Amino acid sequence: MPKISVKGNSMPESPIRKLVPFAEAAIKKGRKIYQLNIGQPDIKTPKVALDAVRNHTIEVLSYSHSAGFEGYRNKLANYYKNHDIPVNGEEIIITTGGSEALLFAMGSIADTGDEIIIPEPFYANYNGFATASGINIVPVESKIETNFALPPIADFEKLITSKTKAILICNPGNPTGYLYTKEEIDQLAEIAIKHDIFLVADEVYREFAYDGVKHHSVMSIDKLKDHAIMIDSVSKRYSMCGARIGCLVSKNKEVISTAMKFAQARLSPPTFEQIASEAALETPQSYFDDVIEEYTSRRNLLIAGLESIEGVKVATPKGAFYCIAELPIKNADVFAKWLLEEYQLDNETIMVAPAAGFYSTPNTGLNQVRIAYVLKKEDLERAIIILKNALQEYNK
Ligand SMILES: Cc1ncc(COP(=O)(O)O)c(C=O)c1O
């Protein structure tokens, strides 16, 4: 039998998707599942984006430029300028989702055995991208008790070695919903410059900032221009996860020319989806106002509901559409499987993402789950009732 690579064997499973076979089996049994595990918004994609594809008359579906359509990049740069991010089209590479931008970023700045420091819990697929790139993630723990605020800067400095190539943050955070303050971003900028390492910011949830709090981009800091790399995506902003369009943005010319080599190797990002993404830039502000209002009320409902369950601890998210909840159980993996395999309330159950996969420190977050509030309010209300009842039955 030919052998699978060590790297292949060490690729982590996605904690968000690994329970899918159990969910499929439950659905086959006729069970209704409220999916709180995955960040697939139920919000409608802007019509302007879908119409652009419907109305396009392409005769040859050809490759585009490896960096993406120039017209799209320039319009995107205008959009960023309106968000205090002064970049031009040449500082943007369009990618197949933010996922590919993360891979290009890692490939461009770190070699096998190099290290990237990431506050944990973090977006679980960072583990997969790091493994695929041969990079070691060095976690620095943020805590539920402090709402997952930036860990003390001294904690980062302790971890910096000659192998450290970058600090990677997700802002607003998936899975924590934490939104970094201007002071926190400034502190990170200082440390990146002092140690001459990159500050990579995954800002795919930029628009999802609640309670009137402003999002602060790493790209807005002028002195960070050689050190900052921004990852972005249309997936969540326009509820266009299936478009698979994202981008890598940097004012550092070497980063862009290196990432371009990765981009050339995969030829180009998808064509129709770039057309849709370019048109999506015409989406009126009222769309975002409505979406933010909807997510704010979902968040309020979810957090109040979770706080009303005995033994549940939750950090209030300020952005994105996830929260981490600590449950009165020992092992969220076992509990999440039990919910799908054994439990039901009037033939309904819930699916949650066990949070341990969002940490890279072993045995951390074992009693936590990530909950995505991407369902409409009636469904979230029902999901909270199910969780409360399930915890009572589980702990009987
Ligand atoms: C924090 C974060 N970064 C990146 C991605 C990747 O997004 P995509 O590849 O769909 O653009 C996701 C998707 O859920 C995410 O949550």
Ligand as a Chemical Component Dictionary entry (heavy atoms), coordinates in Angstrom:
data_LIG
# 
_chem_comp.id                   LIG 
_chem_comp.type                 NON-POLYMER 
_chem_comp.pdbx_formal_charge   0 
_chem_comp.three_letter_code    LIG 
# 
loop_
_chem_comp_atom.comp_id 
_chem_comp_atom.atom_id 
_chem_comp_atom.alt_atom_id 
_chem_comp_atom.type_symbol 
_chem_comp_atom.charge 
_chem_comp_atom.model_Cartn_x 
_chem_comp_atom.model_Cartn_y 
_chem_comp_atom.model_Cartn_z 
_chem_comp_atom.pdbx_ordinal 
LIG C1 C1 C 0 -11.851 34.084 10.613 1  
LIG C2 C2 C 0 -12.027 33.500 9.264  2  
LIG N1 N1 N 0 -11.059 33.687 8.368  3  
LIG C3 C3 C 0 -11.150 33.162 7.139  4  
LIG C4 C4 C 0 -12.252 32.414 6.772  5  
LIG C5 C5 C 0 -12.271 31.822 5.401  6  
LIG O1 O1 O 0 -13.273 32.394 4.662  7  
LIG P1 P1 P 0 -13.429 32.196 3.093  8  
LIG O2 O2 O 0 -12.385 31.284 2.618  9  
LIG O3 O3 O 0 -14.818 31.703 2.911  10 
LIG O4 O4 O 0 -13.263 33.573 2.556  11 
LIG C6 C6 C 0 -13.291 32.198 7.679  12 
LIG C7 C7 C 0 -14.455 31.388 7.326  13 
LIG O5 O5 O 0 -15.301 31.057 8.122  14 
LIG C8 C8 C 0 -13.171 32.767 8.964  15 
LIG O6 O6 O 0 -14.113 32.600 9.885  16 
# 
loop_
_chem_comp_bond.comp_id 
_chem_comp_bond.atom_id_1 
_chem_comp_bond.atom_id_2 
_chem_comp_bond.value_order 
_chem_comp_bond.pdbx_ordinal 
LIG C1 C2 SING 1  
LIG C2 N1 SING 2  
LIG C2 C8 DOUB 3  
LIG N1 C3 DOUB 4  
LIG C3 C4 SING 5  
LIG C4 C5 SING 6  
LIG C4 C6 DOUB 7  
LIG C5 O1 SING 8  
LIG O1 P1 SING 9  
LIG P1 O2 DOUB 10 
LIG P1 O3 SING 11 
LIG P1 O4 SING 12 
LIG C6 C7 SING 13 
LIG C6 C8 SING 14 
LIG C7 O5 DOUB 15 
LIG C8 O6 SING 16 
# 
